Amino acid sequence: MAKNSGGATVGPREAAAVGVLAMGVFMLVLPFAVSSIKIDAPDQAFPTLAAMNVLAGLFTLGAGVAVIRAKE
């Protein structure tokens, strides 16, 4: 029985996992990027919204890892 001599291919599961992980990283970095913008009157709700965004980013990263580890 001959093995496939071609390179490894990426399936839809791996592509979805990389997309979800990238979205999680973006969600984690977004509050820090927004906080670097100089605003004359910063809102009091920003720390809460930033923390919620970081938490959602962590959950999204966890979902990406779960997609990678999921059995077919």
Secondary structure, DSSP 8 states (H G I E B T S, - for coil): -----S-----HHHHHHHHHHHHHHHHHHHHHHHHTS--SS--TTHHHHHHHHHHHHHHHHHHHHHHHH---
